[in-house]
């Protein structure tokens, strides 16, 4: 039972109906903060009254309207593919999966932006977006080239922020300085792949970097004024609850601003696909994954924004798991799992 004693509003809330009884407070268009009392335990204030901090509401609160991401291709390389760090790339990575899903993926940034923004307006009704350089290692170019690409994207009037995906071991001082200077124009997010806070699993994935590299990168990025989004995979073969707790503790200790949580999924033409076809590892079930995510969310700092809770590739490349193709079902299962245990973000954060 949840009894809500106080309600405060942030932003514009229309058509708000409150049906108050000893058992229920219902908030239509729940863009508000609730202060509930739980049978002996206090649940933190989470925007919208949800059990974890959702990216969509956090962006709406910050920018005053609905915001989406537009994925851009900058034509970058990857040092973990060409020998500068390693060969073959990460075990799960497909270059084709990183291409923008709409528009001229190999065209000028301006054309990619317009195509992406048109798709966002059509499918989500959002009018503004974050420019997201996702392909390969999006800091792998000369600073002058990066400056040109980043600023051309940021200068678009409908772009509210820049997001750059990269490796924790591939942020040269000159590039970090560039990104730091860009924060004076618009917010800059840097997305860093950790995947696991266990070096054994990083080696299995052929990541080519260590947990220490990630920790150093986060500290440097914070010093430069960047907001860090970490990427993690929760259901790696042979990974234990203690391993996942270690990953959560790592993110908490570094105070990363956001996290993208992925399930291990197999894409065609990857080293992981070869292992999968040989039956050399077993993927988790939807129920197992939902339980892992629910447990993980409860170990995270309540201030951390959850950017996503599942991962999938293009339909034509996706081999497994079959349940990974249905994002709505995954999110529903996670929500039900959290609700069944009366769990919420930060409940088990130490």
C-alpha positions in Angstrom: 0.0 0.0 0.0 1.2 3.5 -0.9 -0.1 6.6 0.9 1.1 9.8 -0.6 0.9 12.7 1.8 2.4 15.5 -0.3 2.5 16.3 -4.0 4.6 19.0 -5.6 4.7 19.8 -9.3 7.5 20.6 -11.7 6.8 22.0 -15.1 3.4 22.3 -16.7 0.9 19.6 -15.6 -2.4 19.6 -17.5 -5.4 17.4 -17.0 -4.1 16.3 -13.6 -6.6 14.2 -11.7 -6.1 13.1 -8.1 -8.2 10.2 -6.8 -7.3 10.0 -3.2 -8.1 7.0 -1.0 -6.2 5.1 1.7 -4.9 2.9 -1.1 -4.3 4.9 -4.2 -3.2 8.3 -5.5 -3.5 8.4 -9.3 -1.6 11.0 -11.3 -2.5 11.4 -14.9 0.3 12.7 -17.1 2.5 12.1 -14.1 5.1 14.8 -14.6 5.5 15.5 -10.9 7.4 14.4 -7.9 5.7 12.4 -5.2 6.6 11.8 -1.6 5.2 8.4 -0.6 5.4 6.6 2.7 6.0 2.9 2.6 5.2 0.6 5.5 8.3 1.4 7.5 10.6 2.4 4.6 10.9 5.7 2.8 11.0 5.7 -0.9 13.0 8.6 -2.4 11.5 11.4 -4.6 11.7 10.2 -8.2 10.3 12.3 -11.0 6.9 11.0 -12.1 6.5 8.7 -9.2 8.3 5.9 -11.0 10.5 3.3 -9.4 13.6 4.6 -11.2 14.8 7.8 -12.9 13.6 7.7 -16.5 15.6 9.6 -19.1 12.5 11.0 -20.9 11.2 12.8 -17.9 14.7 14.0 -16.8 15.2 15.5 -20.3 11.8 17.1 -20.3 12.4 18.6 -16.9 15.8 20.0 -17.9 14.9 21.3 -21.4 11.2 22.1 -20.9 10.0 19.9 -23.7 10.2 16.4 -25.1 13.7 15.6 -26.3 14.9 12.6 -28.5 18.3 11.6 -29.8 19.5 11.8 -33.4 22.2 9.3 -34.2 25.0 10.6 -36.5 27.9 9.0 -38.4 31.1 10.8 -38.3 33.2 8.3 -40.3 35.4 7.5 -37.3 37.7 4.5 -36.9 38.2 2.1 -34.0 41.6 1.5 -32.4 40.4 -1.9 -31.2 39.8 -3.1 -34.7 42.8 -1.8 -36.6 45.7 -2.8 -34.3 46.3 0.4 -32.4 44.7 -1.2 -29.3 43.6 -4.6 -30.5 42.3 -6.6 -33.5 38.8 -7.6 -34.5 36.9 -5.2 -32.1 34.7 -6.1 -29.2 33.3 -9.6 -29.3 29.7 -8.3 -29.6 30.2 -5.3 -31.9 28.9 -5.0 -35.4 29.9 -1.9 -37.5 26.6 -2.1 -39.4 24.6 -1.9 -36.3 26.0 1.5 -35.5 24.8 3.2 -38.6 21.9 5.7 -38.3 18.6 4.1 -39.0 17.3 6.8 -41.3 18.7 9.3 -43.8 22.0 9.4 -45.6 24.3 7.6 -43.2 27.4 8.5 -45.4 26.3 12.0 -46.2 27.1 15.4 -44.7 26.3 15.9 -41.0 23.7 18.6 -41.9 21.8 16.1 -44.1 22.0 13.4 -41.5 20.7 15.8 -38.9 17.7 16.9 -41.0 16.7 13.3 -41.8 17.0 12.4 -38.2 15.0 15.4 -36.9 12.3 14.7 -39.5 12.0 11.1 -38.3 11.9 12.3 -34.6 9.1 14.8 -35.4 7.1 12.3 -37.3 7.3 9.4 -34.9 7.7 11.0 -31.5 6.2 14.5 -31.9 9.4 15.9 -30.4 10.8 19.0 -32.0 14.3 19.1 -30.5 17.0 16.5 -30.0 20.5 15.6 -28.8 23.1 15.1 -31.5 24.7 11.7 -30.8 27.9 10.6 -32.5 27.7 6.9 -32.0 29.7 5.1 -34.7 32.9 3.4 -33.9 35.1 5.5 -31.5 33.7 9.0 -31.9 36.8 10.7 -30.5 39.1 9.0 -33.1 40.1 11.9 -35.3 42.2 15.0 -35.3 40.9 17.7 -33.0 40.3 20.0 -35.9 38.1 17.4 -37.6 36.2 16.7 -34.5 35.7 20.4 -33.8 34.2 20.8 -37.3 31.9 17.8 -36.9 30.8 18.6 -33.4 30.1 22.3 -33.9 28.2 21.7 -37.2 25.9 19.5 -35.3 25.6 21.7 -32.2 24.9 24.8 -34.3 21.6 23.5 -35.5 18.8 25.4 -33.7 16.9 22.2 -32.8 19.9 20.5 -31.2 19.9 21.0 -27.4 23.1 19.0 -26.5 25.9 17.0 -27.9 26.6 13.3 -27.0 29.8 11.5 -28.0 30.3 7.8 -27.7 33.9 6.6 -27.2 36.3 4.3 -25.4 37.6 5.1 -21.9 41.2 4.7 -23.2 40.8 7.0 -26.2 40.2 10.5 -25.0 43.4 12.5 -25.8 44.0 15.6 -23.8 43.4 17.8 -26.9 40.0 16.2 -27.5 39.0 16.5 -23.9 39.9 20.2 -24.0 37.8 20.6 -27.1 34.8 19.0 -25.5 35.3 21.0 -22.3 35.2 24.3 -24.3 32.0 23.1 -26.1 30.2 22.9 -22.8 30.0 26.7 -22.8 27.7 26.5 -25.8 25.5 23.5 -24.9 25.6 20.5 -22.5 28.1 17.8 -23.6 27.6 14.1 -22.7 30.3 11.5 -23.1 29.2 7.9 -23.3 31.8 5.5 -22.1 31.7 1.7 -22.5 32.5 -0.1 -19.2 30.3 -3.2 -19.7 31.6 -4.8 -16.5 33.7 -3.7 -13.5 35.6 -7.1 -13.7 38.7 -7.2 -15.9 38.2 -10.9 -16.6 35.0 -10.2 -18.4 36.6 -7.2 -20.2 39.3 -9.6 -21.6 36.6 -12.1 -22.6 34.8 -9.4 -24.6 38.1 -8.3 -26.1 37.5 -4.7 -24.9 41.1 -3.8 -24.9 40.9 -1.6 -21.8 40.7 -2.1 -18.0 38.4 -1.0 -15.3 41.2 1.3 -14.1 41.1 3.0 -17.6 37.4 3.6 -17.2 37.8 5.0 -13.7 40.5 7.4 -14.9 38.5 8.5 -17.9 35.4 9.3 -15.8 37.5 11.5 -13.4 39.1 13.3 -16.3 35.8 13.9 -18.0 34.2 15.2 -14.8 37.2 17.6 -14.3 36.5 18.9 -17.8 32.9 19.6 -17.1 31.4 16.7 -19.1 28.4 14.6 -18.0 29.2 10.8 -18.2 26.9 8.1 -19.3 28.3 4.5 -18.7 27.3 1.5 -20.8 27.0 -1.9 -19.0 26.0 -5.4 -19.9 24.4 -7.3 -17.0 23.9 -10.9 -18.2 27.4 -11.9 -19.3 28.1 -15.7 -19.2 29.3 -16.8 -15.8 28.7 -13.3 -14.3 27.5 -13.5 -10.7 25.4 -11.2 -8.5 28.6 -10.1 -6.8 30.0 -9.1 -10.1 27.0 -7.0 -10.9 27.1 -5.4 -7.4 30.7 -4.5 -8.1 29.7 -2.8 -11.3 27.0 -0.8 -9.6 29.5 0.2 -6.8 32.0 1.3 -9.4 29.4 3.6 -11.1 28.2 4.9 -7.7 31.7 5.7 -6.5 32.4 7.7 -9.6 29.1 9.5 -9.5 28.4 9.0 -13.2 25.4 11.0 -14.3 23.7 8.3 -16.3 23.8 4.6 -17.3 22.7 2.5 -20.3 22.0 -1.1 -19.3 22.1 -3.7 -22.0 21.3 -7.4 -22.2 23.9 -9.5 -24.1 22.6 -9.9 -27.6 24.1 -11.7 -30.6 24.5 -10.0 -33.9 25.4 -11.7 -37.2 29.0 -11.4 -38.4 30.5 -10.9 -35.0 32.9 -13.0 -33.0 30.1 -13.6 -30.5 27.9 -15.0 -33.2 30.5 -17.7 -34.0 30.6 -18.7 -30.3 26.8 -18.7 -30.1 26.5 -21.0 -33.1 28.9 -23.4 -31.5 26.8 -23.4 -28.3 29.7 -22.2 -26.2 27.6 -20.0 -23.9 24.0 -19.6 -22.8 22.0 -16.4 -22.9 19.7 -15.5 -20.1 15.9 -15.8 -20.3 13.7 -12.7 -20.1 12.7 -13.5 -16.5 16.4 -13.9 -15.5 17.3 -10.7 -17.2 14.4 -8.8 -15.6 15.5 -10.0 -12.2 19.1 -8.9 -12.8 18.0 -5.5 -13.9 15.6 -5.0 -11.0 18.4 -6.0 -8.6 20.9 -3.7 -10.3 18.6 -0.7 -10.3 18.1 -0.9 -6.6 21.9 -0.8 -6.1 22.3 2.5 -8.1 22.4 6.0 -6.6 18.9 7.5 -6.9 20.4 10.6 -8.7 21.7 8.5 -11.6 19.5 8.7 -14.8 18.6 5.4 -16.4 19.0 6.0 -20.2 18.0 2.5 -21.3 17.4 -1.0 -19.8 17.8 -3.2 -22.9 19.8 -3.5 -26.0 19.1 -4.8 -29.5 20.5 -4.6 -33.0 18.9 -4.1 -36.4 16.3 -6.8 -37.1 18.3 -8.2 -40.0 21.4 -8.7 -37.8 19.7 -9.9 -34.6 20.3 -13.6 -33.9 19.4 -13.9 -30.3 17.8 -13.7 -27.8 14.3 -13.7 -29.4 12.9 -11.9 -26.4 15.4 -9.1 -27.0 13.4 -7.9 -30.0 10.5 -6.7 -28.0 11.5 -3.7 -25.9 8.1 -3.0 -24.5 7.8 -6.5 -23.1 11.2 -6.2 -21.5 10.4 -3.0 -19.8 7.1 -4.3 -18.7 8.7 -7.4 -17.1 11.3 -5.2 -15.3 8.6 -2.9 -14.0 6.5 -5.9 -12.8 9.6 -7.4 -11.1 10.4 -4.2 -9.3 6.8 -3.8 -8.2 6.5 -7.4 -7.0 9.4 -6.8 -4.6 8.5 -3.2 -3.8 11.9 -2.2 -5.2 13.1 1.2 -6.3 16.3 2.8 -7.4 18.7 3.4 -4.5 16.9 1.0 -2.1 20.0 -1.2 -1.7 22.6 1.5 -2.5 25.4 1.5 0.0 
